[in-house]
Amino acid sequence: MDAMAGTLVCALGGIAGATFALPFRGVKGMRYESYWFVYALVGLVLFPLVLAAVTCPGALGIIRGADAATLGRCIGFGALWGFGGLTWGLMIRYLGIGLGLAIGCGLCSATGTLIPPIVTGHAADLFKDTAAVVTFVSVVVSLLGIVLVGLAGQMKEGELDEAAKKKAVAEFDFKKGLVVALFSGIASAGMNFGLQGGVALERAAAAAGIDAKWTGMPVLVLVLWGGFVVNAAWCLWQNAKNGSFGDYAVGLKRVAPVALAALSGVIWVCQFACQKVGEPAMGEMRYISFAVVMGSCVLFSSLLGVLLGEWKGTCAKTKAALGAGLLVLAVSIGLAVVAKTV
């Protein structure tokens, strides 16, 4: 794997992030908190453990041997992401797949990419050479694309009547969705903080003879455990509050709802599995991997929103703003790829 291949693997992760919620659309007979718990159990615990067992034998032993600081950092930031991830689904409910993921991923990308080098005293690395400058520019360009997509969403809010909005997104509410997206996008950056905070685990995996592209699996497992605790606690609390524990019995009668929720979890975790697989090839620029995943997710989720009819009925000006945003996002991903060849 060379640097460009690593970047493209991260971009593939964005496709997983853009499409993970599609199976939710077919879930019937289970309330939000119930199918979200199934998604969390499979996506944050079960599937990552299976993936780690296959690609990184001895992953649990590596985790047990980690120092307290590394464990606390990965689990703690995973929990922070958990709060953001918990509201990720609400953001999609209020804004739709296209607009919701565009705003949320944009904030998540900027926060998760730029803050780590700054707080660790490596802010100068953002401009140390031509490749670093091009990479930084790609992040800024990505944010410009997010602004354009967000502007298109605001224009959509103003021109469609309630019936048209609800037809495309049943619970569309731009103001409520924007508040949720702001919180969710910023808190979700905790995922990258955690994934970049487990270097000791990756070194231990490498020392155990694990192939470089799989050394990040123990880190991924650990960060997701922190996220699961938050998600599971909220879901079970909502089950108790709403009397919806009976939803889980649906799986005993009809497998489809549970299977679809579980599938969403599997697809979702693939985005960050791709990030950790692609990072080793990116060397010192590995911090940009998160931005590539998020930028790709925004691009493909916006295109998916168009295909799902979320922008149907909007005027040419609104569609032009959306198109411009998508074009700028595509350019930002291209710059990220080019940066690896400079």
N, C-alpha and C positions, 0 to 999 in steps of 0.2 A: 504494500500500500504506500503510495506517495502522498504528498500533501493535498493534491487536487482530489485524489480518490477519497481521502478522509473527509474533505469538505462535502463531496457529493453524498457520502454516506450520511452525514449529518442532515443534508437537505432531504434525503429520503425519510429521515425521522420526522421532518415537518409534515410530510404527507400523512403519516400515522396520526400526528397530532390534529390534523385537519379533518380526518375522517372518523376518529374514534367514537364520536357521538351519534353517528348514523344508526347503529343498531338500537339505540335508545328509542328511536322513532317507532319501532315495532313492538315495544314493551307494552303489554296490556294487562290490566288486573293487578298491578303493583304500584303503590305510591312512590313518589320521588325518593323518600328516605330509604325505602326498602330496596329498590333496584340500584340505588347508589351504594348501599352497603355491599351488595353482591359484586358490583363493579370494583369497589375498593378491596374487598377480600381477595378477589382473583388477581386484579391488576397490581395491587401494592404488596401482596404477600405471596400467594401461591405461585403464580406464573414466574415472578422474579427468582424465587427459590429454585424452581425447576430449571430455568435458564442458567442460573449460576452453577447448579449441580452439573449440568451438561458441559458448560464451557470453561468453568473454573473449579475443578474438583478440590475439595477442602476449603471452600469459601467460608463456611461457618467457623472452621478452625482459625482461619485468618482473622475473622471478625472477633472471635474470643480472645485472640492475642493482641488486639489493638489497645493502645493506651487510652486512659480515661478522657483526655482532651479531644482525641480524634473521635471517640464514640459520642461524646457530648456535642461536638460540633456538627457531626453528620446527622445525628438524631434530632438535635435542636433545630437546625435549619430545615430538616425534613418536616418537623412539626409546624414551622412557620409556613412552609409551602402548603401544609395540610389545610390551614385556614384559608389560604388563597384558592387551593384546589377545590375546597368544599363549596366555595361560591362560584367556581368556574361554570358548574352546571346551571346555576341560577342566572348567570350572565348570558348563557346561550338561550335560556328560556325567555328572557326579556328582550334580547337583541337579535336572536337568530344566530345560526352558525357563522355566516359570513361576517357580519358587522361585529358580533360579540368577540369572536376569536381575533379579529383584526385589531381591535382596541386593546383587549387583554394581553395578547401576545406582544404587541408593540411596547407597552409599558414594561412587561416582564423582560423583554429583550434588552431594553435600554438599561434598566435597573440591574438586571443580573449580569450583564456584560461589562458595564463600565465601573460599577462600584468595587468588585473584588480587587482589581489592580490598584485602585485609589486607596482603599483601606489597608492594603498590605504594603503600602509604600512603594509601589511599582508603577505609579501613574506615568512616569517618564517613558515606560515601555510602550505606551500608547503612541508615541511619536519618535521612537528611537531610530527607525530606518524607513525606507520607502514602503516596504511591505506593511509595517505597522501603521503608517499614515493612511495607506489605501484601505486597510482593514477598518480603521477608525472612521474614515469617510463612508465606508459601506454601512456602518451602524447609523451614522447621521442620515444618510440617504434613506435607509430603512424607516427611520422615524418620520421623515418627510412623507413617505408613502403611507404610513399609518395615519398621519394627519389628514391626508387627502381622502383616504377611505372613511375616516371618522366624519369628515365634512360631508361626504356623500350621504352618510347615515343620517346626519342632522337634516340635510335637505330632504331626504326621504321621509323623515318624521313630519316635516312641515307640509308636504304636498299630498300625501295619501290620506284618505279618510279612514276612520277606525275599522270599517269593514274590510278594506283592502289590507291594512296592516295585520289584522287578526288572521286573514286568510293565509298569508305567507308565514307569519309567526304567531301562533295562537295567543300568546301572552305578551305581545310586543308592548314595551314601555321604555322609550328611549331614556327618559330622565332617571328612572329607577335603575335601568340597565347600566347607564353610564356610571352611577355611583358604585354599583356592584363591581363593574369592570375596573374602576380606579383602584379599589381595595384589592380585588382579586389579582390584577396584573402586577401590582407592587409586591404583595405578600408572596405571590408565586415565584418571585425571583429567588426566594429561599432555596428552591430546588437547585439552582446553579451554585449558590453559596455552598450547599452541602456537597454537591458532586465535585466541586473543586477543593473541598476541605478534607478529602480522604486520601491524600497523596501517600501517607504512610501505609495505608492498606494496599495501594497499588504496588508500592515497592515490595511489600511482603509477598504479594501474589507473584511478582516477577521473580523474586528470590526462590519461590517454590517451583519455578519452571513453567509458569503459565504464559502462554503466548501473549505478546504485548497488547493485542487488540481486545483481549478478554480480561485484562487485569483490573478493569474498572467495575466488574460485576459485584464484588463484595461491597464496594462503595454504594452502588445503586441499591442493593438490598437493604443496607443500613439506613440510607436516607428515606427510603420508602416506608420502612418500619415507623419512623417518626411521623410521616404523613398519615399512615393508617390509623394510628392511635387517635388522632384528632378526628378523622373522618368517621371512624367506627363509633366513637363516643357520641358524636352529634347524631348519627343515624339512629343509634339505639335509644337515645334520649327522645328523638322525634317519634320513634316507634311507640315508646311508652306514653308520650304525650297525646298522640293521635290514635292510640289503640290499633296500630297497624302491624303488630307482630304476626297477625294472621296472614299477611301478604306472603310470608315465606312458605306457607303451606301450598301456595299456588304452584310452586315448583314440584310438589309431589303429584299434582294433577296434570299440570301442563308444563312441560320442560321448556318450551320456547321462550317465555319471559326471562327466566333465569339464565338460559343459554345466551340470549342476546345481551343481557347486562354483563355477563362474564366475558363475552366477546369484546365488548367495549373496553373492558379492563385490559385484555390482552393487547388490543390494538394500541391503546393509550401508552402503555409502558414501552412499546417498541420505539417511540420517539426518543426516549432518553437512553435506551439500550443502544440505539444507533449513535447517539452523541458520544457515549463512552467508548464505543468501538472505533469511531472516527478520530477521536482526540489524539491517540498516540502518534498518528502520522502528521499531526499539526504542530508538533514541537512546542516552542515557546509561545506560539500563537493559539494555543489550545483554548484560551479563554473566549475566543471568538466563536467556538463551536456552538455555544448556547444561542448566540445571535443568529447563526445560520439556521438552526432548528426552528427558532421562533419566526424568523423572516419567511422561511419556506412554509411554515404553518399558516401564516397570515395570507400569503399568496394563494395557496391551494384552497384554504377555507373560503376566501373571497370568491374564487372561481366556482367553488362548490355551491356557495350561496346563490350565485347567478343561475346555476343549473337547477337548483331547487325552487326557483321562482321567487326568491326573497326580494328581488329588485323589480319584479314585474309591475308595470303600471307607473313607474317613475318617469320623469321627463328626460329629454335628451341631455340637459345640463347636468342632472344628477348622475346619469350613466357615464357622462364624460368625466366627471370628477372621480367616479369609481374606476373607470378605465385608466385614468392618469395615475391613480394610486397603485393599481396593479402593475402598471408599466414600471413605475419607480421602484416598487418592491422587487420586480424581476431584475432590474439594474443593480440593486443593492446586493442580491445574491450573486450576480455575475461578478461584481467587484470583489466580494469575499473569495470567490474562486480564483480570480486573477491575482489577488494579493499573495496567494501561495506560490505563484510562479515568478514574482518580481525578485 
